[in-house]
Amino acid sequence: MILVLVGAAIPVNHDRDSKDPDLKIYLVSNGMHTDIVVPLRTPMEDWTKTVKPEHTLSNSSKYKYVGFGWGDLGFYANTPRWEDLTLDTGFKALFLKTPAAMHVTFHHTLIVDEDTKVLFITTEEYSKLSHYIKNTFEPDAETGQSQPVAGLHYSHDDVFYKARGSLHLFNTCNTWVNNGLKQAGLEACLWTPFVEGIFYRYP
């Protein structure tokens, strides 16, 4: 807990120049997990080249935003709801080297509420963040395309993809988001495994 408090208290990129931002992105939390949500298409980035709406159950062509959340594949597969969490699933995710996945959620609209933070960022920052997100996917060795996890969905508007890395006690889904913010030059904390460490930087 001391490490958590110290890591969250030390700011990173707190002196960034936020003048003349080019677009808005969002941090969306469910209280335990954080997603980075961005416009599906902009002149700077077309995410449909990396993630495919046709991989969702709805196969909608009207999505406007896409959210990215990294985590443990086994945890995602076995814990669609928090009440489904078991000791075995949690232990494997936190203490064993297990495969990771990227949970991609498409949105037609986005409601900004107390669980959402709006970030105004520049083209350069967005380019760095996009590179970080795309580099997390585990591409197919032959095609170079993102690899969807067959049969795994939480809703009609989401899809899971194979991802690099492995979640553990000191590298959680929220750590992944915080690291992305740091690499993009956005405000973040030195280290955090929890949502609060990220949201504290964006009151």
C-alpha positions, -999 to +999 in steps of 0.1 A: +000+000+000+029+024+006+042+017-029+007+023-043+004+057-025+039+068-033+036+058-070+003+075-074+015+107-056+045+113-079+033+132-110+046+126-145+043+152-173+025+175-150+041+205-167+030+196-202+019+224-225-018+217-232-024+247-254-040+243-288-053+207-284-064+190-316-090+165-303-107+150-273-101+115-259-117+099-229-108+077-199-137+056-189-138+036-156-162+010-142-145+015-107-120-013-112-109-011-148-100+018-172-105+021-209-089+046-233-117+058-256-109+076-288-128+086-320-130+057-344-119+078-373-100+111-375-077+125-402-049+114-379-060+078-373-085+053-388-088+026-362-108+003-385-075-006-400-065-022-367-098-033-352-128-044-372-165-035-364-174-067-383-157-087-356-185-076-332-218-095-330-237-064-342-214-057-372-226-020-371-212+005-395-224+035-374-199+034-345-182+067-337-159+058-308-137+028-298-124+019-264-093-001-255-087-020-223-058-044-218-060-073-194-056-110-187-073-133-213-083-159-188-097-133-164-117-118-192-130-152-204-140-164-169-152-132-153-178-114-175-192-100-143-174-093-110-196-118-092-182-145-114-147-139-100-131-170-084-100-173-063-084-195-089-090-170-117-077-141-097-046-160-085-037-171-121-041-135-134-021-118-107+007-144-100+012-166-131+025-156-166-007-160-186-018-147-220-031-111-223-060-097-244-072-064-256-108-057-250-121-035-277-155-018-273-172+002-300-196+030-291-223+048-311-223+076-286-204+084-254-220+097-222-196+118-201-204+113-164-185+110-131-168+078-144-154+096-175-125+120-178-121+141-209-086+148-221-077+175-247-046+164-265-024+174-295-017+156-327+017+146-315+004+132-282-023+113-300+002+098-325+023+085-296-007+072-278-020+054-309+014+038-315+014+026-279-021+010-282-014-006-316+019-020-304+000-038-276-018-060-301-003-094-309-005-095-347-007-126-368+027-137-379+017-141-416-008-113-422+003-088-396-034-082-387-049-081-352-061-115-341-097-117-326-104-142-299-131-164-313-164-166-295-155-142-267-179-112-263-195-093-234-220-075-256-230-070-292-205-041-295-173-056-283-145-080-294-113-094-278-080-095-295-048-113-286-023-089-270+013-087-259+025-088-223+011-105-192-009-090-164+004-094-129+002-078-095+024-049-105+012-046-141-025-043-141-051-031-166-048+004-150-010+003-151-013-003-189-034+029-193-011+049-171+019+038-190+002+048-223-005+083-209+031+086-198+045+075-232+022+100-250+035+128-228+001+132-210-004+137-173+000+105-154+015+092-121+047+073-117+030+040-112-005+027-102-024-005-103-057+012-096-081+036-113-078+062-086-041+068-094-051+078-130-082+098-122-065+118-095-046+135-123-078+146-140-101+162-115 
